[in-house]
Amino acid sequence: MGLCPVFVFAQTVDAGSTKVDDATSGDIVVTAQRREQSLQDTPVAVTALNPAMLEARSITDVIKIASNTPGLYISQGTASPNTLQIGMRGALEQNGGTITSESPVAIYIDDVYQSRLSAANYDLADIVRVEVLRGPQGTLYGRNSMTGAIKLITRQPNGDTWFNTDISYARFEEAKAKVSIGAPIARNLALAASGFYDNRDEGWQYNTTLDKDVSKFRRYGGQLALGLTDVDGLDAVLTGRYINSTSDGQHFLPMNENFGAPPPGQSPYDAAGGFYETRTPRDGIGDAEMYSVSLNVGYKLADGIKVRSISAYQHLKDHWALDFAGGTTKFLNPFTFSTDLGNSAGVGFFRDSFGKQHQFTQELQLLGSTMDDRLNYIFGFFYFDEKAKQNTGPGDIYLGFPSVPSDIDLTSRSYAGYGQIDYKLLDSLTASVGLRYTSDKKTFFGHTPNAFGSLVELRYGVKSKVWTPKFNLQWDIARNAMVYGTVAKGYRAGGFNSLNTGDTLGYGVPYAPESVWSYELGAKLDMLDRKLTMNVAAYHEQLKDLQTLAFGALPGTFLFQNAAKAKVEGVEVEATARPASWINLFGNVTYTYDKYQKLRPDSQAAQSGATRLPLISRWQYQAGGTVTAPLGDAGSVDVSGDYAYRSSYNSVVTLSEASRNPAIGRANAAITYKAPEDRFEIYAQASNVFNSKDAATSAEFVTGVFGYKIPLEPRVWRLGFRYKM
């Protein structure tokens, strides 16, 4: 059973494949180019993970994809456990908890664009494949795929019958169950349904002020899909999805500076007290509810020509509340709601946010091939319409005192037309040309209090029109060796500032789009009868109008600045080895070099003397494998393990000492007994085997006053069984 993330390259057939690939063959089928594509065929750098890899590596949510993908950074955002902050190849988004944020890495579920990071840490309940496309995907994926895209592909109805279950119990009193079923229900109609339930009753963090453990959650959801089968020239799938997540929120670790002078031998920016302890006197909240419906229809017009329509509607509600200080003694007063002010901490900045969003997307595609398959093409149209609201609650506390609520009403509308043509100049040489035109229009209407506590009405609007081309040349130098070169442009939409409540001159003020030109060379090599695979991508990116998150005009506020031109370049290597039928090994390593080339003089990056970008590690690597021990007629046992490392990085643009996160190295392990024919499995897993204490984010919220850290989970063991039919 291969566990490796595989460097995938894409070519032709048709979109929407949910084929479950053989974990050992290395022949993963992907849809990175909007068509079904065979592994190792096309020049697009993609990390692909099939179900066997996801299971053996305990990859159960979107965050855990990052350690398996070169150059990708994902962690919990600062709003709630459902929120993500994300970065890839220099572009990043740290404001996922607000409706004004725009991710530079587009997320798709079954080819439907997911615009909000506020509920993007999806549980991977019935996923047949994860694809992470690295580099600009502006031609085929367009809006906000500036430096990459993440695709989650669920199992679809195809007329087969299956019944799969996965039930487990984990540390911190966590019970989890997943089920997936598929069956034909009429002559040309089939069903695929899945559901999950995940409940943690004991927290792995402890609130010393409230005297209770925290970081508990309950998550559940399901998906129902109905699809046509065996209808000549026509395929259609109607899908409904529902996800509900409730938790006691995000819990920041307060820094020593929150309580005055640090203890002897410690920095003001070290975590105060125990590493998993928070001290705020206010309870947190992290709730999200999402439902969606989509219809994917394909029709064969003629031999080699197909049209496809993908329509989707999605509704999201989220509610998060937290103290961004994690507790402090610098603002002790009755408004902190502390029952014992002499021994307890107070609130630094407590925010209670209520958000609501709905979006409609429509995509039309024309796909085909001609000239004896020497020429392949795709042309398409994309429409996106979003309406969103966000209000802060009446319980907000700012620097120890009550704060007047703010509100936002946002609309966003986008149109795009695109096309890509691939032509075989020679049997071994293929040239590709693509182009996309995008028109974005966004409006902001909101209120925020002035210095006297009176609400001020604010209105803004932004428009942008952009062309994102792509040029590619692929040379198959041998049967199992290919090299390629790509020049492409990526684009991320502009937005509005919303992390600066109370700043009437800055709240809602627009910031401009950012863009990148990317130059990439790559190679794919299959050696030793495919027992060894090595894939290399070297890239150079020129980023323009880089959106950076800086401190705002008022304490505890932040704003986006189009601060810089920058270059990001690196080398990404992925390799798999199968020296024997019972051994699978994998590894990947990334080196990234980043540097500002030109900074706006009034930008915070320039004023602080920063030379590098936040959230970028110079080095990132992972190594692991699986050993299978056959037990004859009794089945087999798999022993798996991996170790992932990321060198130090900074969380904020100033690169301050307070924002530095030391290197992170974490190991995972699993042992799985498989009955004959793999029908039944019993497994034991452990993540963070050596119980490393690491912070994903560190920052001062108010410079010189208080700061916080967001910790990663301690060691978690899990026992479970799977049944597959």
N, C-alpha and C positions, 0 to 999 in steps of 0.2 A: 504494500500500500504506500504510494508516494505521498509525501507530505509537503513537497516543496511548492512555494509560490513560483509560477513559471512565467518566464519572459515571453509574452505571446505576441504574435504578429498576425494581422488580419487580411482577409481577401474577399471572396464572394460567395454568395448563395442567397439567403433571405434572412430578414430580421426575425427576432423573436424566438430563437432556439432555446429550448429548455432541456435539451438532451443531457442526461446524466452520464458524465464521462467516466471511463475506466481510470481509476486512480493510479494505476501502475504503468499505463502505456505512454503517458506524456502527451497523448493526442487530444488535448482539450479543444473543444469547439467554442469559439467566442463570437460576439457580435460587435466588436469594437468599431468596425467600419459600417455599422448599420445593416450588415448582412451576416449570415452565418459564415464563419471563417475557421479554417483549420489552423491549428497551432503551427508556428514556425513558418508561416507563409507570407506575411505582409509586414511592411516596415512601420509599425506603430508600437511604441514601447508600452506594454501592458503587463501588469501582474495579475495572474488569474488563479483563483482558488476554487476547487471543486468540493463537493460535500465531504469526501473522505479527509481532505486537508482541513476543512473547517472543524470537523469532529475531533480529529487527533490533536489539533493545536488549540482546542478549547476557544475557538474564535466564535463568540456568541453575540457580539454586537459590533457596531461600526467602529468604535474606538480601537478595538483589538486588531483591526485590519492594518493599522499603521505600522506596527512592528514587523509586519510581513511584507512591507512595500518599501522599496528604496526611495528615500527622499521625501516620504510623506509624514507629516506631523498631524496627529489628531489627539485632542484631549477634551475633557469636560470643560465647558465654558463657565464663565463666572456667574451665570444666572441660576442654573439648576442642573441636576444630573442628566436631564434630557437634552441639554444644550451642548453644542460642539464649538470648539475653536479649531481652525484647520489651516494648514499651510502646505505648500508644495512648490518647489523650485523658485522660492523667493517671494511669491504672493501669499498673503495670509489674511484671515478674518478672525478678529478677537472679540467681536461684538455680537455674537450669535443670539443673545437673549433679547434683542430688540428687533422690531419689525422693519427697521431701516437698514439692516445689514444685508450685504451681498457677498456670497462666497465666491472665491476665485476658482474653486474646484466644484464643478457641478455634480449633483447627486441625482441619480435616476433609479426608479424602481420600475422594472418592466417597461423601460423606455418612456416613462413619465417623469418629467422634471419636477424635483422637489425644491421649492424656492427658499424655505425657511430652515435655518439651523437651530431654531429654538426647540425643535422636537425631532432632531435628526439622528439621535443615538438609537437607531432601530435595533430591535431584537431580531437576530437572523434565524427565524423560526423554520422556514421551509425553503431555504435557498439552494438552488442547484448550481449556482455559480456567482462568484464575485469577480468583477473586472475593474482594475484600477488603471486608467489610461493616463500616462505621464506625458507632459508637454502640452502645448496649446492644441485644443480641439475645436478651434473657432469655426471651422468650415462645417463639420457635420453636427456639432453639439452647440455651437454658438454661444448664446448669452451666458456669461459667468463660468465658462470652461476655459478661463484664461491660461491656466497652467496644468489643467488636467480634469478628469471626470471619474466618478465612482459609479459603477453600475451594479445593481443588485437584481438578479434574475431569479424569480420564483418558479416553482414547478407548476406547469400548466396542464390542463386536461387534454389528453391525446387518445383516449379510448382504452388505455391500459388500466388494469386493476391493481391497486396497491394499498397497503395499510402499514404505516410506520409509526412507532411510538418511541419516545425518549423520556424517561422519568428518572429524576435524580434528587439527591439531598446533599447539601453543602454546608460548610462552616457558616456560622452566624445564623443558624436555624433557617436556612434557605431551602425551600421546596420548589421544584420546577418540573413542569410537564409540557411536552410537545406532542402533537399528533398530526398526521397527514394521511388523507385518504384520497383515492382516485378510483373512478369507476365509470363505465358507460351507463347512461340512464335512459337512452332511447336509441333508435337506429342510427342517427347521425348526431347524437348529442352526448357529451361526456362531462363529468364533474371532477373538479379538484378542489379539495377543502383542507384547510389547516388551521390550527389554533395553538396558543401557548398560554401558560399561566406561570408566573414567577413571583414568589413571595418570600421576602426576607424579614424575619421577625426580630432579629437582634442586630444592633448596629456595631460597626467596627470602629466608630469614633465615639468619644465620650465628652459630654458637655459638663464641665465641672461646676458651673454656676447653677444649672438646672438639675444637676445630679441625675443624669440619665444617659444611656447610650443612644446614639443617633446614627443616621445613614441607613434607615430602613426604607423598604419600598414594596409596592405591589404593582405588577404589570401584567396585563393580559390583552389578548387580541385574537383576531382571526381573519381569514381570507376565504372567500368563496368565488370560484371561477367556473363558468359554464362555457364550453367550447364546441364548435362544430367539428365533426370528424368525418373523414372519407367523403367529402363533398368535392367533386372535381373542380379545380380552379378557384375554390373559395375556402378561406379560413377565417374564423372569427372567434374572439374570446371576450366575454363580458366578465369583469372582475369587480367585486366589492371588498373593501378592506376596512377594518376597525381596529384601533389601537388605543388603549387607556393605560396611563402610567400615573401612579400617585406615590408620593414619597414625602419624607420630612425635610427635603430640600438639600441644598448645598451647604457644607459646613467648613468655613475657612479656619485655618490655624492662625491665631494671632502671633505677630512677631514680638520679640522682646521689647522693642521701642514703644509698643502700645501701653506698657506699664512702667515706663520710666527707664532708668539705667539698667543695662543688661547684667545678669549674674557674672561673676568673675570668670574669665576665660571664654566668654561667649560674645557673639556679635549682636548688635541691636536688631539684626535682620534674621537671626536664628528663630526657629519656632519656640514660643514661650511654653514652658512646662513640657508635658509629654508630647511626643510627635503626633499622636492621634487625638489630642485634646483641643476642644474649642471652648470658649468662655462666654459667649454672648448670652444675655438673659432673654433673648427673643427666640421663639420657635421659628424654624424655617419651613418653607413649602416648595415643592417641586412637582406640579401636576400638569399633565398634558393629555388631551383627547383629540384624536384625529380619525376622520372617516373619509373614504374616497370611493369613487366609482369610475371605471375606465372601460372603453370599448376599443379593441384592436382588430381591425378588419383588413384582410388582404385579398386581392382578386387578380387572377391571371388573365391579362388582356389577350395575350398571344404567347407563342413560344419565346421565352427569353425576356418577356415584358410583364411587370407586375406593378399594381398600384396598392398603396397601403394608407389607411387612415388610423390615427391614434388620437382618441378624444378622451379627456379626463377632467373630472371635477374633484376638488379636495377642500375639506373644511378642517380648520385647526383651532382649538382653544388651548391656551396655556396660562398657568398661574404660578408665579414663583415669588418667593420672598426670602430675603437673607440679610444678615448683617455683614457688610463688606469688611468690617474690622475683625470679625471673629471674637470681639470683646476687647474692651479697653477700660482703664481706670481714669482716663483723662477727661471723661465727660459724665461723671457720676451726678445724676440729678433725678427727680421723681419721674421724668419721662422715660427713663430706661426700663421701668417696670421691674426693677430688681427688688427682691424682698429683704435683702440684707446688704446694704450698700457698703458696709464696712469690710465685708469679706468677698464681695462679688464684683464682677466686671460690669461695665455699662455698655451701651450701644454707641458705635462710632458712626455708621451710616447704614440705616435699615431702609430697604426699599421693598415695596409690595406692588407687584406688577400683574396686570390682567391684560391678556392679549387675545385677539381674535383675528383670524385670517381665512379667506377663501380664495381659491384660484381656479381658473379654467384654462386648459391648454388644448390646442388643436394642431396636429401635424399631419401633413399630406406628403406622400412620397411616391415617386415614380422610379422604379429600379429596373435595370435590364442589362442585357449583353447582346452583342452583335459581332459580325465579321468573324464567325467561328470562335467566339469567345475571346477574341483579341482585344476587344473594347468593352469595358464595363462602365456603367454610369449610374448615378443616383441624382435626382433633382427633387427638391422639397420646398415646402412652405411651413412656417411655424408661427403660431399666434399664442400670446400669453397675456392673461388679464388677471390682475390681483387687486383685491381690496382688503385692507387690514386696519385694525384699531389697536391702540395700546394705551392703557391708563395706569398711572401709579395710584396706590391706595391712600386713604386718609390716615393710615397708621405710619407713614414715612417719618423717619427721624434723621435729621441732618446735623452731624457734629453734636449730638446729644439733645437737640431740640426738635419739636414737631416741624414738619415741612409741608407746605401747600402742594397738593397733587398737581401733576402735569398730565397732558394727554396728547395723543397723536392720531391723526386720520390720514392714511396713506393710500394712494392709488398708483398702480404701475401697469403700463400697457406696452407690449413689445410685438413687433412684426419682423419676420425674417424670411428671406428667400435664399436658397443655397443650391449648389451643384458640385459634383466631383466626377471627373472622368479619368479612368485608368486605361492606358493603351500600351500594348506590347509592341515596342519598337523592334525587338528581336525576341526569340524564344526565351532568352535569359535576361532580357532588359525591359523593364516596365517603367513608364513615366506616368505620373499622376498630377493633375491640376485641379484645384478646388477653389471656390470663392463663395463667400456668404455676405449678404447685405443685411444689417440689423438697424432697426429704428426703435429707440426706446423713448418713452415719455412717462415722467413720474411727477406727482404732485404731493405736497405736504401741507396739512392744515393742523395747527396745534395750539396749545396754551401752556405757558409756563409762568411762574410767579416772578415779579420783580423784587427789588430790595425791600419794598414795603408790604410784601405778601399779596399784592393784587395780581390777578392773572392777566397776562398780555397775550393777545391773539397774534399768531404768526402764520404767514402763507408763503410758500415757495414752490417753484416748479423747475424741472430740468428736462432737457431734450438732448438726445445724442443720436448721431447716425454714423455708422462705421462699416468699413469693408474689412473682412478678415480672409485673406488668401492663404493658400497652401500649395507648395510645390514639392514633389517627391520623385526620387529616382531610385529604383531598386534593381540590383544586379545579383542574379543567382549564379555565383561563381562556380558552384559544384552542386551535386544532388543534395547534399546536406550542409550547404554553406551559402549564406546570403549576406550581402552588405547593402546599406542604404544611406541616403542623405535626404534630409527634410529641412525646408525653410517654411516657417508658418508664423502667422500673427494671431495673438490671443487678445481678448478684451474682457474687462469687467465693468459693469455699469457703475455710474456714480450714485451718490445717495445723499442722505441728509443727516446732520449731526443730531443726536438724541441722548448722548450721555452727559450733557451739560445743562441739566435742569437748573433753572434760576438765572441762567445767563441769557438775558433777553436779546443780546446782540449776536449771540452765537447759536442759540437753540434753533434747530431746523435749517440752518444755513447749509446750502448744498456744497458738496465736494465733487470734483470732476471724475470722469472715468479714468481708469488706468489701462495701459496696454503693454504688450511685449512682442518683440520679434525674437524668434527662437531659431537657432541653427544647430542641427543635430546630425551626428554620424553614428551609425550602429552596425552591429554584426551579430549574426545568429549562427551558431556552429553546433551540429550534432556529430559526435565522434564515437568511435569504438562501438559501432553498430547500435547507436543511440543509448549506450550505457552512460555516456557523459555528454551533457548539454551545457554550453556556456553562451551567454548572451550579454553583449556589452552595448551601452549607449553613452556617448559623450556629447554634451550639449553646451552651448553658449547662449545666454539670454540677455537681451537688452530691454530693461524695463523703463517705462516712461510714465511720469505723473503718478509715481508710486504712492498709494494710499497708506499713510502711517497714522497710528493711534497715539496721540500725544496728550499731555496734561492740559486741562482747560484753564480758563481765566479765573474760575472760582475753585477753592479747595475741594477736592473730591469729585471734580468733573473732568471729562475727557472730550477730545474732539479729533476729527480726522483732518489731516493735512495732506495735500498733494505735494509731498516734500522733496521728491528726488527723481533723478535718473540713477539707475543702478545696473550693475551687471552681476549675474549669477551664472556660474558654470560648474560643471561637475562631471563625474564618471560614475555610472551605475553598472554593477556586474551582478548577474544572477547565474547560479550553476546548480545542476542536479547530477547526481551520480548514482548508478545502480551496479556496484561491482559484483553483486551476486543476487540471485532471485529473492533472497530473504533480507537484503539490506537496501534501504533507500536513504540517501544522504542529500542534503540541500544546504545552500548558503547564499547569502547576498551581502554585498558591501557597497557603500556609497561614500564618495568624497565630494564635498560641496565647498566651493569658494565663492564668497559674496563680498561686494564692496560698493559703497556709494561712489558714483562718478561725478555727480553734481547735485548739491543740496541747495534748496531755497534758503537764503541767509536768515530769514525770520523763522525757519522751521525749528522745532525742538531738537531734531536730530543734529542739525548744524550747531545750535547753541550749546548742546551738551558734548560736542566733539565726537559724536558717534561715527564710526567708519564701517560698521557692519549692520546687517539687518537682524531684527529679532526672530526668535523661534527657529533659527537655522543652526544645526549642529555640523561641525566640520566633518565628523565621521559618524557613520551609522552602519551597523552590520548585524547579521543574524546567522546562526549555524545550528544545524540539528539533523535529526534523522529518525528512522524507525527500523527496528530489528524484529523480524517475525520468526517465532519458534513454532514449527509445525508439531502437532500432537497426534498425528495419524488420524484415525477415525473419530477422535475426540475433538477435533477442531484445531485451533491455533491460538497463540498468544502474541500480541504486538506490544513492544516496549518502545515508547517514543519520548523524545526530549528535544528541547531547543533552548538557545540562549540568545537574547537580543540586547544590543548595546547602542546607546546614543550618547555622544559626547556632550559636554556642557553647552548651554545656550542661555540667552536672556529673554525675559518675557516682555519687556517694554523697550520702546525705541531709544530711550536715553542710555541703554546698556548700563544702568546703575548697578552698584554692588547689591542693592536690595532685590534686584530683578534677576540675579544670576541663579540658575538651576544647575547644580553639579551633575556630572555624568550619571546616566541611569543604565544599570545592567540587571536584567531579570531573566530567570530561568523557569521553564515549565516542564512538566513531566506527566506521562500517562502510561498506564498498563491496561490492556484490553484483552479479555478472553472472547474469542469468537467461536461459536458453535459451527458445526459443519454447514456449508453453504451460506455462512454469514447471516443466518436468519435471526440469531439471538446473540446479544453481546452483553457482557458485564464489564464495567470499566471503573477505574479509579484515576482521578486527575488531580493535579496540584498546579496552581499558578503562583508565581513569585515564590518558588521553592525555598530560597534562602532568606525569605522574609526581609527583603531589602526595604529600607525606609526612604522613599523618594517623593519629591514634590514635582508635579507637572507644571505648576505656575507659581511664581513668586513676584510680588510687586508691592510698592508703597501706594496706598490709596490716597493719602494726604502726605506729601513729602515732609519728613521730619516729625510726623505726628503718629501715624499708625499705618501698618501694612499687613499683608496676609500671605499665606501659602495654601495651595490646594494639593492635598496629599493623594498619592496613589494607594490602592488597596494593599493591605498586608497579605500574607500567605492565605490562600483559600484552597481547601481540599474539596473534592466532590466525588461522590459515589453514585453510580447509576446503572441502568440497563436500557438496552434498545431492542426493539423487535421490529423486523422488517419482513414484509411479505410482498 
